[in-house]
Amino acid sequence: MSTNPVILVVDDNAANVDILKMRLTANGYSVLTASEGEQALTIAREAHPDLILLDIMMPSIDGLAVCRELKSDESLPFMPIILVTAKTASEDMVRGLEAGADEYLTKPVNHPALLARVKSMLRIKTLHDQTLDQSRQLAEWNQKLEQRVAEQVNELERFGRLKRYFSPHLAELIVAKGGDEMLECQRREISVVFCDLRGFTAFSEGAEPEEVMEVLGEYYTAMGEEVFRFEGTIERFVGDSVMALFNAPLACPDHEQRAVTMALEMRKRALELTPHWGRRGHALGIGFGVATGYATIGKVGFEGRVEYSATGPVANLASRLCDAAQHAQVLISQRTHSAVNGHIEVEPLGEIGIRGLQHPVPAYNALALSPAP
């Protein structure tokens, strides 16, 4: 409502209009006037006055018809209507209120009563408009809240999917930096760590399924914790094999060093488990393969099942080095060794034959981190 409330006075008697206008203007109100029903409807629809003083007895369209039409028009804002008439019969008052009028005054209009009615209706108008504004704000807030909740639910779902492959820290970074777009297919240099258990096939054939699942649970927990600790990416858990990637999907400048260091820590964890398994009658060992090279990385699968995978010779080489490793050996490729030389103590193995490869490849057995100078 404006600073000076606007009141529309409707009466076919010019003298009555002048009297009401003079009294209202003297009390700080802005006044519009109309002398018949059609004119009143036009002004009300265009000006949206804060209050209407409406005479009932008018030619053509009477005040009751004007009142009914304005109150039935849902496109108009709330405009309180005070019916002003010479009639005092109770049935006329009832008809006026049934037409939608908010208040009633009889002629001759008593000045104090007029001002009291006007102030009362304007207070109601103010409260109505405030309530309407608050309802709009509440609707906007609810809409924004629903949108934010939907976005957060979507983000949590994406975060939950990402945590299958990445450490919580990496998953948060991926969501913050663009989410699924970072998982699209691309080609880059990566380091791949592959490990599996020695003697697992014989163990799984002779042990009870519950024992196999218990061993795998302990193994996966230990290896998975190390992958997440070094912020690697879990490419797969299949049978007794674990494959992890570095420098994918987020860039990692020291990915070779991190991959070999993680493999050494994974070996340490596995060597803590093997005596425990041995006491339960399970003869198990572990071997590792680490290779560096270019691969195509990204999401593969379909809508109901998506994996993050690396395709290329480097993954195959890491797997074959792992196959060639003896218990507790961490075999690394020539390219990986070149990147970590001076940081990792190694035992050169020369060129070794790798199943599936036509020619022998240089390999090194990583022993431990080199002592700091």
Secondary structure, DSSP 8 states (H G I E B T S, - for coil): --SS-EEEEE-S-HHHHHHHHHHHHHTT-EEEEESSHHHHHHHHHHH--SEEEEES--SSS-HHHHHHHHHH-TTS----EEEEES---HHHHHHHHHTT-SEEEESS--HHHHHHHHHHHHHHHHHHHHHHHHHHHHHHHHHHHHHHHHHHHHHHHHHHHHTTTB-HHHHHHHHHTTGGGGGS-EEEEEEEEEEEEETHHHHHHHS-HHHHHHHHHHHHHHHHHHHHHTT-EEEEEETTEEEEEESSSS--TTHHHHHHHHHHHHHHHHHHHHHHHHHTT---EEEEEEEEEEEEEEEEEETTEEEEEEESHHHHHHHHHHHH--TT-EEEEHHHHHHHBTTEEEEEEEEE--TT-SS-EEEEEEEEE----
